[in-house]
Amino acid sequence: MKEGKCEAMKKLQEVSFALDEVRLFLDTHPFDKDALAYYERYRSEREKALSEYETAYGPIEQYRVKENTMWNWVHCPWPWEGAV
């Protein structure tokens, strides 16, 4: 796998992990303003990382295919073909 693609996926996984962790914390602390700000920060960072990845390498979820001229989901390598 190309190093740039791997780094982009790693960034996406890191911010997704942080977002998942703070989401779990908010389940038991729903009024914690610092946690809510942290959630919003990482939600925004995840959306940016996801958008950057998809712009460079294509969609990673079939629900995010943006092409209206062809179904490009099937043209990306599958995970067992070395894709992340």
Solvent accessible surface area in square Angstrom, and as a share of the most:
residue,aa,sasa,rsa
1,M,112,0.50
2,K,151,0.64
3,E,136,0.61
4,G,42,0.40
5,K,28,0.12
6,C,64,0.38
7,E,93,0.42
8,A,29,0.22
9,M,16,0.07
10,K,104,0.44
11,K,94,0.40
12,L,6,0.03
13,Q,103,0.46
14,E,90,0.40
15,V,4,0.02
16,S,23,0.15
17,F,134,0.56
18,A,16,0.12
19,L,20,0.10
20,D,63,0.33
21,E,82,0.37
22,V,12,0.07
23,R,115,0.42
24,L,100,0.50
25,F,82,0.34
26,L,24,0.12
27,D,104,0.54
28,T,101,0.59
29,H,83,0.37
30,P,73,0.46
31,F,181,0.75
32,D,49,0.25
33,K,165,0.70
34,D,120,0.62
35,A,9,0.07
36,L,83,0.41
37,A,64,0.50
38,Y,89,0.34
39,Y,64,0.24
40,E,83,0.37
41,R,134,0.49
42,Y,32,0.12
43,R,102,0.37
44,S,57,0.36
45,E,49,0.22
46,R,64,0.24
47,E,79,0.35
48,K,129,0.55
49,A,8,0.06
50,L,3,0.02
51,S,45,0.29
52,E,96,0.43
53,Y,6,0.02
54,E,20,0.09
55,T,118,0.69
56,A,68,0.53
57,Y,69,0.26
58,G,17,0.16
59,P,15,0.10
60,I,51,0.26
61,E,68,0.30
62,Q,75,0.33
63,Y,186,0.71
64,R,54,0.20
65,V,26,0.15
66,K,152,0.64
67,E,90,0.41
68,N,144,0.74
69,T,116,0.67
70,M,99,0.44
71,W,139,0.49
72,N,35,0.18
73,W,55,0.19
74,V,77,0.44
75,H,126,0.56
76,C,34,0.20
77,P,71,0.45
78,W,91,0.32
79,P,86,0.54
80,W,197,0.69
81,E,104,0.47
82,G,51,0.49
83,A,18,0.14
84,V,70,0.40
